[in-house]
Each structure stands twice: as C-alpha cells, then as structure tokens.
C-alpha cells in the first residue's frame, strides 16, 4: 500500500511539473504588448489595463490564498486555467477599451487563484515524496526545461505573428488547454510529518481568522519577512522591464519575425540562471546570492537605455539570466522559512504586495516612456534596481540560513 501511495505521489508530482512547464511555455509573450499597441492603445493605456488586472489580483490574493490552503491547491490551479481559457479570446478579439478592462479583471481573478497555489503545490508535492531538499534543483530544472520548450514556442510565435499577432495568442490558448488536462491528474498533497510541518494538525489554525492571523504573522514578524520584501521589491523592476522588451526591440530596429528567436534565447538564459543556483549556493554567501539578481538587472537596463542598435538585445539575455537566478533564490528563501499549513496564504500576501507596487509604479513608467522616451524610462528602472540592491545589502538580517 505504501509503495502504491508513493507511485501515486510521483505521478502527481509529474502532473504538477508538466502543467507548470506548459504554463511557462507562452508563445504569445513574443507579441503580447504589440497586440495591444496594434489596437491603437498607448503604452500608458497598456499599463493601466495591466494595473487593473493587478489591482483585482491584489484584492483577491489573500482570500484565494486561504481558499487554496483550506479547500485545496489543485482546485485553485484548475479554476485559474479554466478562466484563462475564457480570457484569452476576449483579449484577442476585443477592440473596446472597456472589454479589455473587463478581461483584465478576469485575468486578475485567474492570476489570484493560481498565485501561491502553484508554488505551494510544487513544494508540498515534493514534501509528500520526502524530497523537499531537492526543491532548488528541481525548481531550477523546471525553469531550465521551460527555457527549452520556450525556444520552440517563441520561434513559432514569432513566425506566426508575421501574419497576425493574434495567431500566437491562439497558440497559447491550446497550450493552456493542455496544462488544464495535466492539472486534472494532480492529487492534492498531504502534510508530511517532518521539517517545518512537524506540528500536530490540532496545533494548526482551524478558523479563517486564525489562519489569516498566522499567515500575516509569518509574513511580517518572522525571518521570512526580509525575503518576502526582497522578492516584492526586486520583482517590481523585473516585471515592468519585461513589458518594455517588445517596444525596445522595435525601437532598435529588429523585425518582429526575429522576436521569437530572441525570446527563445532569453528563455534559455533564464533556465541557465535557474539551474546555476544550486551550484552558486555552495560557493557564495547568502548575502552575495541575493545581491546578484538586482545588480545584473541594473546593468542590463542601463545597457538597454544606452544602446540604440540591434545588438542591444544581448542585454535582454542578461536580464533573463538574472531573472532565472532571482526566481529560484527568492522562492527557496521563502519556502524554507514558512509552514505548509499556511504556505499558499503567505505566498498570496507576498504576491498581493507585489501586485500593489506594480499597479502603483507601472503606469508612471509608461507615462515617462510616452512623454520623455523609452531610454529614459529604462535608465530610471536601472537606477531603481541598483538602489534596491544596495538597500537590501545594508538591511540584511542577522539570520541567513538557506
């Protein structure tokens, strides 16, 4: 019986891995911003649309996190994928700004449902197998393979987009459907009686109020606090800069048919950075490892700001490499300091904070890009990322285990 349960848990983790891999394979990202600009929407309006979705996710982050912790992470992930299947056609076909706002709201709901639940599902599925010590390696491997699957998706998306930007989006619709099918085979993981989750179920929060109170206390009053705020602040610059990739590639004169190749290369760079973390952990201090992503990002953004020729796409590779390191480092730093019983809610609180700062800052960056220039906006982001790196080096906590 134990052997059968072990095999079932292994198959479930494979389903989690494959669903996440498919979700990370997004051919439409090659022309995501361009689809909106083609509709006659300015960068300022684009970031407003994104901010509406972000604010919706902000309002629902904690409720959906509690839902995932108490009713199941699988339910949240499946519901998110179903909503994504509904939202994509609206974005593709809608020309009304109000319809795009509505789709963005639905996107925020979908994002909130998935936010935290997918990460918790991945980590706790490993805990069921008693393999949580392999989280850094396997999370890095997921992002590494995502880079390779992204090669095909990005190249295909770039080629298809030469006829119409919407074709790449329809391709993404098919991939979401496949991710949903894989997610249906996931078995909700239980709580393993070891590591940070050794408490008896009787000791765990039994009401929504106590659950929320413990999650907030974990987020703001424990050693996890520093790493949560690190993830929030650094992610802001990675996320805003990502949406400027396509306008930047256009500005330096790279034809859209080559976007797919470039995005494929960025996926490989990100995967390489993710896979490198397990090696870096053995060779550098936690302090150094945390400083690497924002410093590299600042260099990449400054390079984009100063480079007005096609070769500037190389700075996108550096951006992606740093992003790969950041994702694994921040995830592992937080996961190793929180409990499974409140994991999804804590991650939702973290993502809620990320959403809030993105919604506040991204329209301002769009305004700078529209009123001044894209180069100025990128330079300001570079200065911001460098400042964040310095601040977090100065205020690092005394406790620094991985």
C-alpha positions in Angstrom: 0.0 0.0 0.0 2.8 2.4 0.9 4.5 1.6 -2.4 1.3 2.3 -4.3 0.9 5.6 -2.5 4.5 6.5 -3.4 3.9 5.8 -7.0 0.7 7.9 -6.9 2.6 10.8 -5.3 5.3 10.5 -8.0 2.7 10.6 -10.8 1.0 13.6 -9.2 4.3 15.5 -9.0 4.9 14.7 -12.7 1.4 16.2 -13.4 2.4 19.3 -11.4 5.7 19.6 -13.2 4.2 19.1 -16.7 1.3 21.5 -16.0 3.7 24.2 -14.8 6.0 23.5 -17.7 3.2 24.0 -20.2 2.1 27.2 -18.4 5.6 28.6 -18.6 5.6 27.9 -22.4 3.9 31.1 -23.6 4.3 31.8 -27.3 2.1 34.9 -27.1 4.6 36.8 -24.9 6.6 37.4 -28.1 4.0 39.9 -29.2 2.0 40.4 -26.0 2.4 44.2 -25.8 2.3 44.6 -29.6 -1.2 43.1 -29.8 -2.4 46.0 -27.6 -0.4 48.6 -29.4 -1.9 47.3 -32.7 -5.4 48.1 -31.3 -4.3 51.8 -31.0 -3.6 51.6 -27.3 -0.7 53.7 -26.0 1.9 52.4 -23.5 0.2 54.4 -20.8 -3.1 52.8 -21.5 -1.5 49.4 -21.7 -0.1 49.7 -18.2 -3.4 50.9 -17.0 -5.0 47.7 -18.4 -2.3 45.7 -16.7 -2.7 47.6 -13.5 -6.5 47.0 -13.4 -5.8 43.2 -13.5 -3.0 43.7 -10.9 -5.4 45.6 -8.6 -8.0 42.8 -9.0 -5.4 40.2 -8.1 -4.4 42.4 -5.2 -7.9 42.4 -3.7 -8.3 38.7 -4.1 -4.8 37.5 -3.2 -5.4 36.7 0.4 -9.0 35.3 0.0 -7.8 33.0 -2.8 -4.7 32.0 -0.8 -6.9 31.0 2.1 -9.1 29.1 -0.3 -6.1 27.2 -1.6 -4.8 26.3 1.8 -8.2 25.2 3.2 -10.0 23.7 0.1 -7.1 22.6 -2.0 -4.3 24.0 -4.2 -5.4 21.8 -7.1 -8.9 23.4 -7.1 -7.3 26.8 -7.3 -5.0 25.9 -10.2 -7.7 24.2 -12.2 -10.1 27.1 -11.8 -7.4 29.5 -12.8 -6.7 27.6 -16.0 -10.4 27.4 -16.9 -10.6 31.2 -16.5 -7.5 31.7 -18.7 -9.3 29.8 -21.5 -12.1 32.3 -21.3 -10.0 35.4 -21.1 -7.6 34.8 -24.0 -10.3 35.1 -26.7 -11.5 38.4 -25.2 -8.1 39.9 -25.4 -7.6 38.7 -28.9 -10.9 39.8 -30.3 -11.9 42.9 -28.3 -11.3 46.4 -29.7 -13.2 48.2 -26.9 -11.1 49.6 -24.1 -13.9 48.6 -21.7 -13.9 45.0 -22.8 -10.1 44.9 -22.3 -10.6 46.3 -18.8 -13.2 43.5 -18.2 -10.8 40.9 -19.5 -8.0 42.3 -17.3 -10.3 42.0 -14.3 -11.0 38.3 -15.1 -7.2 37.9 -15.6 -6.7 39.3 -12.2 -9.1 36.7 -10.7 -7.3 33.9 -12.6 -3.9 35.2 -11.5 -5.0 35.4 -7.9 -6.4 31.8 -7.9 -3.1 30.5 -9.3 -0.8 32.8 -7.3 0.8 31.0 -4.4 -1.2 27.8 -5.0 1.0 26.6 -7.8 4.2 27.2 -5.9 2.7 25.6 -2.8 1.6 22.6 -4.8 5.0 22.1 -6.3 6.8 22.3 -2.9 4.3 20.2 -0.9 4.2 17.6 -3.7 7.9 17.2 -3.1 7.3 17.0 0.7 4.9 14.1 0.1 7.8 12.3 -1.5 10.1 13.5 1.3 12.2 15.2 -1.4 11.8 18.9 -0.4 15.6 19.1 0.0 15.7 18.8 -3.9 13.4 21.8 -4.3 16.1 24.2 -5.5 17.4 21.7 -8.0 14.0 20.6 -9.3 12.7 24.2 -9.5 15.8 25.1 -11.4 15.3 22.2 -13.7 11.7 23.2 -14.3 12.8 26.7 -15.4 15.6 25.1 -17.4 13.3 22.9 -19.4 10.8 25.8 -19.7 13.6 27.6 -21.5 13.9 24.8 -24.0 10.2 24.4 -24.6 10.1 28.2 -24.8 12.5 28.0 -27.7 10.0 26.2 -29.9 7.1 28.3 -28.6 8.9 31.6 -29.1 10.2 30.8 -32.6 6.7 29.5 -33.6 5.1 32.6 -32.0 7.4 34.9 -33.9 6.8 33.2 -37.2 3.1 33.0 -36.8 3.0 36.7 -35.8 4.3 37.8 -39.1 0.8 37.3 -40.5 -1.1 38.3 -37.3 -0.2 38.9 -33.7 -3.4 37.1 -32.7 -2.2 33.8 -34.1 0.4 33.4 -31.3 -2.3 34.1 -28.8 -4.5 31.3 -30.2 -1.5 29.0 -29.9 -1.3 30.0 -26.3 -5.0 29.0 -25.9 -4.2 25.5 -27.0 -1.2 25.2 -24.5 -3.5 26.4 -21.6 -5.9 23.7 -22.5 -3.1 21.1 -22.3 -2.0 22.5 -19.0 -5.5 22.1 -17.7 -5.7 18.5 -18.8 -2.4 17.8 -17.0 -3.6 19.6 -13.8 -6.7 17.3 -13.6 -4.3 14.4 -12.9 -2.8 16.1 -9.8 -3.5 14.5 -6.4 -3.8 17.1 -3.6 -0.7 16.5 -1.4 -1.0 15.8 2.3 1.2 17.2 5.1 4.4 15.2 5.8 5.2 14.8 9.5 8.7 16.3 9.3 10.7 19.5 8.6 8.8 22.7 9.3 5.4 20.9 9.3 6.0 18.6 12.3 3.2 20.2 14.3 0.1 18.2 15.1 -2.9 19.2 13.0 -4.5 20.2 16.3 -1.9 22.9 16.6 -2.7 24.4 13.2 -5.1 27.3 12.6 -8.7 26.0 12.5 -10.6 29.1 11.6 -10.2 31.6 8.8 -9.4 34.3 11.3 -6.6 32.3 13.0 -5.4 31.1 9.6 -5.1 34.6 8.3 -3.5 35.8 11.6 -0.8 33.2 11.5 -0.1 33.8 7.8 0.3 37.6 8.4 2.5 36.9 11.4 4.7 34.6 9.3 4.9 37.2 6.6 5.7 40.3 8.7 7.1 39.0 12.0 9.5 36.1 11.3 12.8 35.7 9.4 10.7 35.2 6.3 9.9 38.9 6.3 13.2 40.1 4.8 13.0 37.6 2.0 9.3 38.4 1.2 10.1 42.1 0.9 13.2 41.3 -1.1 11.1 39.3 -3.6 8.5 42.1 -3.8 10.9 44.9 -4.4 13.2 43.2 -6.9 10.3 41.6 -8.8 8.9 45.0 -9.5 11.8 46.0 -11.7 12.0 42.6 -13.5 8.3 42.7 -14.3 8.0 46.3 -15.5 11.1 46.0 -17.6 9.8 42.8 -19.2 6.8 44.5 -20.7 9.2 47.0 -22.4 11.1 44.4 -24.2 8.9 44.5 -27.4 8.9 48.3 -27.7 12.6 48.2 -27.2 13.2 45.6 -29.9 11.1 47.7 -32.3 13.0 50.9 -31.3 16.4 49.3 -32.1 15.1 48.2 -35.5 14.7 44.4 -35.0 12.0 42.9 -37.3 9.1 41.2 -35.5 9.8 37.9 -37.2 13.1 37.7 -35.2 11.3 38.3 -31.9 10.6 34.6 -31.5 14.3 33.7 -31.8 15.3 36.4 -29.3 12.6 35.3 -26.8 13.7 31.7 -27.2 17.3 32.7 -26.3 16.1 34.7 -23.3 14.2 31.5 -22.1 17.5 29.5 -22.3 19.3 32.3 -20.5 16.7 32.3 -17.7 16.8 28.5 -17.5 20.6 28.5 -17.3 20.4 31.1 -14.4 17.9 29.0 -12.6 19.9 25.8 -12.9 23.1 27.6 -11.8 21.6 28.5 -8.3 22.2 25.1 -6.8 25.9 25.5 -7.7 26.1 29.1 -6.5 24.6 28.2 -3.1 27.7 26.0 -2.4 30.2 28.7 -3.5 28.9 32.1 -2.4 27.3 33.5 0.7 23.5 34.1 1.0 24.2 37.8 1.0 26.1 37.6 -2.3 23.5 35.4 -3.9 20.7 37.8 -3.0 22.6 40.7 -4.4 23.4 39.2 -7.8 20.0 39.4 -9.5 19.2 43.2 -8.9 22.8 44.1 -9.7 22.8 42.2 -13.0 19.3 43.6 -13.8 20.6 47.2 -13.2 23.4 46.6 -15.7 21.1 45.1 -18.3 18.6 48.0 -18.0 21.3 50.6 -18.2 22.7 48.9 -21.2 19.4 48.9 -23.0 19.0 52.6 -22.2 22.3 53.5 -23.8 22.3 51.0 -26.7 20.2 52.1 -29.7 21.3 49.3 -32.1 20.1 45.8 -32.7 22.9 44.3 -30.7 21.1 45.7 -27.6 19.0 42.5 -27.5 22.0 41.0 -25.7 21.0 43.0 -22.6 17.7 41.1 -22.7 19.7 37.9 -22.3 21.4 39.3 -19.2 18.0 40.4 -17.8 16.7 36.8 -18.3 19.8 35.2 -16.8 19.4 37.4 -13.7 15.6 36.6 -13.6 16.3 32.9 -13.5 18.6 33.3 -10.5 16.2 35.6 -8.8 13.2 33.3 -9.2 14.9 30.3 -7.6 16.7 32.2 -4.9 13.6 34.1 -3.7 11.3 31.1 -3.9 13.7 28.9 -1.9 14.5 31.5 0.7 10.8 32.0 1.4 9.7 28.3 1.2 12.3 27.2 3.7 11.0 29.6 6.3 7.2 29.0 6.1 4.9 26.2 7.1 2.8 24.1 4.7 -0.4 24.8 6.5 -0.2 28.5 5.6 2.1 28.3 2.6 -0.3 29.4 -0.1 -1.7 32.3 2.0 1.8 33.6 2.9 2.7 33.5 -0.8 -0.5 35.2 -1.7 0.3 38.0 0.8 3.7 38.3 -0.9 2.1 38.4 -4.3 -0.5 40.9 -3.1 2.3 43.3 -2.1 3.9 42.7 -5.5 0.7 43.5 -7.3 0.2 46.7 -5.3 3.6 48.1 -6.0 3.3 47.1 -9.7 -0.1 48.8 -10.0 1.3 51.9 -8.5 4.6 52.1 -10.3 4.0 50.7 -13.8 1.6 53.5 -15.1 4.2 56.0 -14.0 6.9 54.2 -16.0 4.5 54.2 -19.0 4.0 57.9 -18.7 7.7 58.5 -18.7 8.2 56.4 -21.8 5.4 58.2 -23.6 6.3 61.7 -22.5 10.1 61.5 -22.5 11.5 58.4 -24.1 11.8 54.7 -23.6 15.5 55.2 -22.9 14.8 57.5 -20.0 12.3 55.0 -18.6 14.8 52.2 -18.8 17.5 54.3 -17.2 15.2 55.1 -14.2 14.4 51.4 -13.8 18.2 50.7 -13.8 18.8 53.2 -11.0 15.9 51.8 -9.1 17.2 48.2 -9.3 20.6 49.3 -8.2 19.2 51.2 -5.2 17.2 48.2 -4.2 20.4 46.0 -4.3 22.2 48.4 -2.1 19.4 48.8 0.4 18.9 45.0 0.8 22.6 44.5 1.3 22.6 47.1 4.1 19.5 45.9 5.9 20.1 42.1 5.6 19.1 40.2 8.7 21.5 38.5 11.1 19.9 35.2 10.4 20.8 34.0 6.9 20.3 30.2 6.5 19.2 28.9 3.2 
